[in-house]
Amino acid sequence: MLKIFLDDLFLIIKKFIYSVLVIYAFNMIIYPIGIVIPMNLFTIIMIMLCGFPCVIGFSLFCLFMM
C-alpha cells in the first residue's frame, strides 16, 4: 500500500518538474516572437494533465490575444 502511494507521489512530482521545465524551455525558445506563457499553478497543472499539446494551445491563445 505504501509503495503504491510513494510511486504515485513520485510520478506527480516528476510530472510537476517536467511541466515547469517544459514551460521554461518553451518560453526561452519562443521569447523573440513575443509570446510568453505565464508560469503559474494553473498552467503547470494543465500541462501536467494534457502534456505538450497544452503548451501549443497556451501559446496560440497568447498569440491571438495580442
DRENMI-280696 format. One record per residue: residue number from 1; residue in three letters; chain; x, y, z of N, C-alpha, C in turn. Coordinates in nm, 4 decimals, always signed. Layout:
BEGIN
NUM_ALA_A_X_Y_Z_X_Y_Z_X_Y_Z
...
! end
This chain:
BEGIN
1_MET_A_+0.0821_-0.1198_+0.0000_+0.0000_+0.0000_+0.0000_+0.0861_+0.1256_+0.0000
2_LEU_A_+0.1867_+0.1265_+0.0851_+0.2748_+0.2422_+0.0934_+0.3570_+0.2581_-0.0341
3_LYS_A_+0.3990_+0.1467_-0.0915_+0.4768_+0.1521_-0.2150_+0.3949_+0.2129_-0.3287
4_ILE_A_+0.2678_+0.1795_-0.3373_+0.1805_+0.2349_-0.4411_+0.1645_+0.3850_-0.4211
5_PHE_A_+0.1463_+0.4265_-0.2954_+0.1343_+0.5690_-0.2649_+0.2617_+0.6441_-0.3011
6_LEU_A_+0.3767_+0.5877_-0.2664_+0.5038_+0.6536_-0.2964_+0.5302_+0.6587_-0.4466
7_ASP_A_+0.4907_+0.5540_-0.5180_+0.5061_+0.5545_-0.6638_+0.4194_+0.6629_-0.7276
8_ASP_A_+0.2967_+0.6765_-0.6799_+0.2079_+0.7813_-0.7317_+0.2608_+0.9199_-0.6988
9_LEU_A_+0.3102_+0.9377_-0.5772_+0.3666_+1.0660_-0.5368_+0.4893_+1.1004_-0.6211
10_PHE_A_+0.5741_+1.0022_-0.6454_+0.6920_+1.0238_-0.7290_+0.6519_+1.0618_-0.8711
11_LEU_A_+0.5484_+0.9994_-0.9244_+0.5005_+1.0302_-1.0591_+0.4464_+1.1731_-1.0663
12_ILE_A_+0.3728_+1.2155_-0.9647_+0.3186_+1.3510_-0.9626_+0.4307_+1.4537_-0.9538
13_ILE_A_+0.5294_+1.4286_-0.8685_+0.6427_+1.5215_-0.8563_+0.7217_+1.5268_-0.9862
14_LYS_A_+0.7395_+1.4117_-1.0495_+0.8117_+1.4062_-1.1763_+0.7390_+1.4841_-1.2860
15_LYS_A_+0.6078_+1.4699_-1.2930_+0.5292_+1.5444_-1.3919_+0.5309_+1.6942_-1.3629
16_PHE_A_+0.5293_+1.7323_-1.2353_+0.5355_+1.8730_-1.1982_+0.6674_+1.9349_-1.2446
17_ILE_A_+0.7774_+1.8675_-1.2165_+0.9089_+1.9187_-1.2578_+0.9188_+1.9231_-1.4098
18_TYR_A_+0.8701_+1.8201_-1.4770_+0.8697_+1.8171_-1.6227_+0.7900_+1.9349_-1.6798
19_SER_A_+0.6757_+1.9637_-1.6199_+0.5916_+2.0731_-1.6680_+0.6604_+2.2079_-1.6518
20_VAL_A_+0.7236_+2.2292_-1.5382_+0.7951_+2.3549_-1.5157_+0.9092_+2.3702_-1.6162
21_LEU_A_+0.9821_+2.2639_-1.6385_+1.0938_+2.2705_-1.7341_+1.0454_+2.2907_-1.8775
22_VAL_A_+0.9339_+2.2309_-1.9136_+0.8788_+2.2492_-2.0482_+0.8351_+2.3938_-2.0686
23_ILE_A_+0.7677_+2.4513_-1.9703_+0.7255_+2.5916_-1.9827_+0.8470_+2.6829_-1.9921
24_TYR_A_+0.9463_+2.6592_-1.9075_+1.0656_+2.7432_-1.9082_+1.1396_+2.7335_-2.0426
25_ALA_A_+1.1599_+2.6120_-2.0909_+1.2307_+2.5933_-2.2175_+1.1523_+2.6528_-2.3339
26_PHE_A_+1.0222_+2.6324_-2.3337_+0.9407_+2.6869_-2.4417_+0.9430_+2.8394_-2.4402
27_ASN_A_+0.9385_+2.8988_-2.3204_+0.9470_+3.0447_-2.3105_+1.0818_+3.0969_-2.3596
28_MET_A_+1.1887_+3.0249_-2.3314_+1.3206_+3.0683_-2.3772_+1.3316_+3.0602_-2.5297
29_ILE_A_+1.2707_+2.9604_-2.5895_+1.2780_+2.9443_-2.7346_+1.1881_+3.0445_-2.8057
30_ILE_A_+1.0690_+3.0665_-2.7560_+0.9681_+3.1449_-2.8263_+0.9688_+3.2923_-2.7854
31_TYR_A_+1.0536_+3.3315_-2.6901_+1.0577_+3.4695_-2.6402_+1.0821_+3.5738_-2.7494
32_PRO_A_+1.1695_+3.5497_-2.8480_+1.1905_+3.6536_-2.9514_+1.0650_+3.6887_-3.0312
33_ILE_A_+0.9700_+3.5990_-3.0401_+0.8455_+3.6283_-3.1111_+0.7552_+3.7175_-3.0270
34_GLY_A_+0.7717_+3.7149_-2.8980_+0.6929_+3.7984_-2.8093_+0.5846_+3.7222_-2.7358
35_ILE_A_+0.5890_+3.5906_-2.7419_+0.4907_+3.5086_-2.6723_+0.5555_+3.4567_-2.5444
36_VAL_A_+0.4883_+3.4775_-2.4335_+0.5373_+3.4258_-2.3059_+0.4210_+3.3559_-2.2362
37_ILE_A_+0.4408_+3.2306_-2.2026_+0.3403_+3.1556_-2.1273_+0.3690_+3.1798_-1.9792
38_PRO_A_+0.2723_+3.2314_-1.9054_+0.2978_+3.2562_-1.7635_+0.3188_+3.1255_-1.6872
39_MET_A_+0.4117_+3.1268_-1.5950_+0.4403_+3.0071_-1.5173_+0.3671_+3.0193_-1.3834
40_ASN_A_+0.2418_+2.9771_-1.3829_+0.1642_+2.9763_-1.2598_+0.1077_+2.8366_-1.2377
41_LEU_A_+0.0393_+2.8191_-1.1280_-0.0080_+2.6863_-1.0900_-0.1082_+2.6299_-1.1906
42_PHE_A_-0.1937_+2.7158_-1.2457_-0.2927_+2.6692_-1.3435_-0.2253_+2.6115_-1.4680
43_THR_A_-0.1287_+2.6834_-1.5247_-0.0634_+2.6342_-1.6460_+0.0189_+2.5098_-1.6176
44_ILE_A_+0.0810_+2.5035_-1.5012_+0.1605_+2.3853_-1.4669_+0.0704_+2.2631_-1.4537
45_ILE_A_-0.0433_+2.2786_-1.3867_-0.1350_+2.1651_-1.3706_-0.1941_+2.1237_-1.5050
46_MET_A_-0.2278_+2.2205_-1.5901_-0.2821_+2.1855_-1.7215_-0.1793_+2.1100_-1.8056
47_ILE_A_-0.0541_+2.1495_-1.7977_+0.0495_+2.0799_-1.8741_+0.0780_+1.9435_-1.8122
48_MET_A_+0.0631_+1.9319_-1.6798_+0.0763_+1.8007_-1.6164_-0.0309_+1.7050_-1.6686
49_LEU_A_-0.1511_+1.7553_-1.6876_-0.2616_+1.6695_-1.7299_-0.2613_+1.6426_-1.8802
50_CYS_A_-0.2358_+1.7460_-1.9608_-0.2523_+1.7330_-2.1067_-0.1215_+1.7155_-2.1823
51_GLY_A_-0.0115_+1.7599_-2.1262_+0.1165_+1.7434_-2.1925_+0.1483_+1.8557_-2.2898
52_PHE_A_+0.2294_+1.8240_-2.3896_+0.2793_+1.9256_-2.4822_+0.1711_+1.9913_-2.5677
53_PRO_A_+0.0634_+1.9221_-2.6071_-0.0423_+1.9933_-2.6824_-0.1011_+2.1114_-2.6060
54_CYS_A_-0.1001_+2.1042_-2.4759_-0.1490_+2.2162_-2.3948_-0.0538_+2.3360_-2.4061
55_VAL_A_+0.0754_+2.3104_-2.4182_+0.1725_+2.4190_-2.4379_+0.1439_+2.4900_-2.5691
56_ILE_A_+0.1186_+2.4137_-2.6728_+0.0854_+2.4721_-2.8024_-0.0445_+2.5518_-2.7927
57_GLY_A_-0.1421_+2.4978_-2.7212_-0.2688_+2.5683_-2.7032_-0.2515_+2.6991_-2.6284
58_PHE_A_-0.1719_+2.6986_-2.5220_-0.1465_+2.8217_-2.4475_-0.0723_+2.9242_-2.5329
59_SER_A_+0.0237_+2.8780_-2.6124_+0.0986_+2.9724_-2.6955_+0.0091_+3.0319_-2.8050
60_LEU_A_-0.0791_+2.9517_-2.8633_-0.1723_+3.0058_-2.9621_-0.2704_+3.1021_-2.8984
61_PHE_A_-0.3149_+3.0696_-2.7770_-0.4037_+3.1605_-2.7055_-0.3350_+3.2937_-2.6788
62_CYS_A_-0.2087_+3.2900_-2.6341_-0.1344_+3.4144_-2.6092_-0.1106_+3.4908_-2.7401
63_LEU_A_-0.0876_+3.4191_-2.8489_-0.0632_+3.4831_-2.9768_-0.1882_+3.5547_-3.0271
64_PHE_A_-0.3039_+3.4918_-3.0162_-0.4270_+3.5522_-3.0651_-0.4822_+3.6600_-2.9724
65_MET_A_-0.4451_+3.6577_-2.8463_-0.4907_+3.7596_-2.7538_-0.4130_+3.8901_-2.7685
66_MET_A_-0.2999_+3.8858_-2.8350_-0.2186_+4.0071_-2.8520_-0.2747_+4.0897_-2.9590
! end
